[in-house]
């Protein structure tokens, strides 16, 4: 493995994630978050990947069936993404509006996806298979990367819509969001790993159906959040 290979893998994982990050941040462009905190959140997501790898390897060796392994992998990744956000980001004063929870959860997810995509690109790049590398990058750009985003967004939405509620309600909402994230992640992985054009199509359908729900939910969230702000100011 050469430095050139690592460089291409680094760029191949990073640039698509940056494209999605720029696009998704436009959803809340009227109330932008601090750029330094967004960058820090993205890096925190990347750091979660080397923590996830040994845990997933242990799960694969210890668990008896493919189904249990897939659930464990989804649990590990979603817990780590949420954990990084909860430990380093979500308690900060900058997280002062309900949509912010969604913004920071999708940012940490894109950091995780970027680092994960780099690892997936190293093997074909090391073998000089440029076509396979491009195909892998394209598939992950419209599939796995968005899966990470929308799974983590489930947790963000859970906290956002319960923002004004009692702490017990927020805790329960966060648990529901995490369970939904794990279920979505597990379903996608199962469809991807199962061979066949129909299951691949179903995985793509799952991601883009979730995308429609995401954008609709975010518009509803912004409407109630910023409508209240306007009422208070008036």
C-alpha positions in Angstrom: 0.0 0.0 0.0 1.5 3.3 -1.1 1.0 6.9 0.1 -0.7 7.6 -3.3 -3.3 4.8 -2.6 -3.9 6.2 0.9 -4.3 9.7 -0.5 -6.8 8.6 -3.1 -8.8 6.6 -0.5 -8.7 9.6 1.8 -10.1 11.9 -0.9 -12.5 9.3 -2.2 -14.0 9.0 1.3 -13.9 12.6 2.3 -15.1 14.5 -0.8 -18.5 12.7 -1.2 -19.2 13.2 2.5 -18.3 16.9 2.2 -20.8 17.2 -0.7 -23.6 15.7 1.3 -22.6 17.8 4.3 -22.8 21.0 2.3 -26.1 20.1 0.8 -27.7 19.0 4.0 -26.5 22.1 5.9 -28.4 24.2 3.4 -31.6 22.9 5.0 -30.9 25.1 8.0 -28.8 27.8 6.2 -30.9 30.6 7.8 -29.7 29.6 11.2 -26.1 28.3 10.6 -24.0 26.5 13.2 -20.4 27.5 14.1 -18.1 26.2 11.3 -15.5 25.1 13.9 -18.0 23.1 15.8 -19.3 21.5 12.6 -15.7 20.5 11.7 -15.1 19.2 15.2 -18.3 17.1 15.0 -17.3 15.7 11.6 -13.9 14.7 13.0 -15.5 13.1 16.1 -17.5 10.9 13.7 -14.4 9.9 11.9 -12.7 8.9 15.1 -15.6 6.6 16.0 -14.6 4.2 13.1 -11.3 2.9 14.5 -13.2 2.3 17.7 -16.0 0.4 15.9 -13.7 -1.9 13.9 -12.3 -4.1 16.8 -15.8 -4.2 18.4 -17.3 -5.4 15.2 -14.6 -8.0 14.7 -15.3 -9.3 18.2 -19.0 -9.5 17.5 -18.4 -11.4 14.3 -16.3 -14.0 16.1 -18.5 -14.3 19.2 -22.0 -14.3 17.7 -23.6 -17.5 16.3 -25.5 -16.2 13.3 -25.3 -13.7 10.5 -28.5 -12.0 11.7 -27.2 -11.4 15.2 -23.9 -10.1 13.8 -25.7 -7.6 11.6 -27.8 -6.4 14.5 -24.6 -6.1 16.6 -22.8 -4.1 13.9 -25.7 -1.7 13.6 -25.9 -1.4 17.4 -22.2 -0.7 17.7 -22.1 1.9 14.9 -25.3 3.8 16.0 -24.2 3.8 19.7 -20.8 5.1 18.8 -22.1 7.9 16.5 -24.6 8.9 19.2 -22.0 8.5 21.9 -19.5 10.8 20.2 -22.3 13.5 19.7 -23.5 13.2 23.3 -20.0 13.3 24.8 -18.5 16.1 22.7 -21.3 18.1 21.1 -24.9 18.0 22.2 -24.3 19.6 25.6 -22.7 22.7 24.2 -24.4 26.2 24.3 -24.4 26.3 20.4 -27.0 23.5 20.4 -29.7 26.0 21.4 -32.5 25.2 18.9 -34.4 22.0 18.2 -33.1 21.6 14.6 -29.5 21.7 15.9 -29.8 18.2 17.2 -30.5 16.9 13.7 -27.8 19.0 12.2 -25.1 17.7 14.6 -26.2 14.1 14.4 -26.1 14.1 10.6 -22.7 15.7 10.7 -21.2 13.1 13.1 -22.8 10.5 10.8 -21.1 11.9 7.7 -17.7 11.9 9.5 -18.2 8.3 10.3 -19.3 7.5 6.8 -16.3 9.3 5.3 -13.8 7.3 7.4 -15.7 4.0 6.6 -15.7 4.8 2.9 -12.0 5.3 2.9 -11.5 1.8 4.3 -13.7 0.3 1.6 -11.8 2.1 -1.1 -8.3 0.9 0.0 -8.7 -2.6 -1.3 -9.7 -1.9 -4.9 -7.2 1.0 -5.1 -4.4 -1.2 -3.8 -5.1 -3.7 -6.6 -5.1 -0.9 -9.2 -8.8 -1.5 -10.0 -9.9 2.1 -10.7 -13.2 1.1 -12.2 -14.2 -0.9 -9.1 -13.1 2.0 -6.9 -15.3 4.4 -8.7 -18.2 2.0 -8.6 -17.7 1.4 -4.9 -17.5 5.1 -4.2 -20.7 5.8 -6.3 -22.7 3.1 -4.6 -21.7 4.2 -1.1 -22.4 7.8 -2.1 -26.1 7.1 -2.8 -26.5 4.2 -0.4 -24.4 3.6 2.7 -23.5 7.2 3.3 -27.1 8.3 3.3 -28.1 5.4 5.4 -25.7 6.6 8.1 -27.1 10.1 7.8 -30.8 9.1 8.1 -30.2 6.5 10.8 -28.4 9.1 13.0 -31.0 11.7 12.1 -33.6 9.5 13.8 -31.9 10.2 17.1 -31.6 13.9 16.3 -35.3 14.1 15.5 -36.2 12.3 18.7 -34.4 14.9 20.8 -35.6 17.8 18.6 -39.3 17.0 18.8 -39.0 16.4 22.5 -36.9 19.4 23.2 -39.4 21.2 25.4 -40.4 18.0 27.3 -39.5 16.7 30.7 -36.1 14.9 31.0 -37.8 11.5 31.3 -39.7 12.1 28.1 -36.5 13.1 26.3 -34.7 10.0 27.6 -37.5 7.8 26.3 -37.6 9.7 23.0 -33.8 9.3 22.6 -34.2 5.5 23.3 -36.9 5.2 20.6 -34.7 7.2 18.2 -31.8 4.9 18.8 -33.9 1.8 18.4 -35.2 3.2 15.1 -31.7 4.0 13.9 -30.5 0.4 14.7 -33.5 -1.1 13.0 -33.1 1.0 9.8 -29.3 0.2 9.8 -29.9 -3.5 10.3 -32.5 -3.7 7.5 -30.3 -1.9 5.0 -27.3 -4.1 5.8 -29.4 -7.3 5.5 -30.6 -6.2 2.1 -27.1 -5.2 0.9 -25.5 -8.4 2.0 -28.3 -10.6 0.5 -27.3 -11.2 -3.1 -29.8 -10.3 -5.9 -31.0 -7.3 -7.9 -34.3 -7.2 -6.1 -32.7 -6.8 -2.7 -30.3 -4.1 -3.9 -33.3 -2.3 -5.4 -35.1 -2.6 -2.1 -32.1 -1.2 -0.2 -32.0 1.8 -2.5 -35.8 2.2 -2.2 -35.4 2.1 1.6 -32.8 4.8 1.7 -34.6 7.2 -0.7 -38.0 6.7 1.0 -36.3 7.5 4.3 -34.8 10.6 2.5 -38.3 11.9 1.7 -39.4 11.4 5.3 -36.3 13.1 6.5 -36.8 16.3 4.5 -40.5 16.4 5.3 -39.8 16.0 9.0 -37.1 18.6 8.9 -39.5 21.1 7.3 -42.1 20.5 10.0 -39.4 20.9 12.7 -38.2 24.2 11.2 -41.8 25.5 10.9 -42.6 25.0 14.5 -39.2 26.0 15.8 -38.8 29.3 13.9 -42.5 30.1 14.0 -42.2 30.2 17.8 -39.1 32.3 17.6 -40.9 34.8 15.4 -43.9 34.9 17.8 -41.6 35.5 20.8 -39.8 38.3 19.0 -43.0 40.0 18.0 
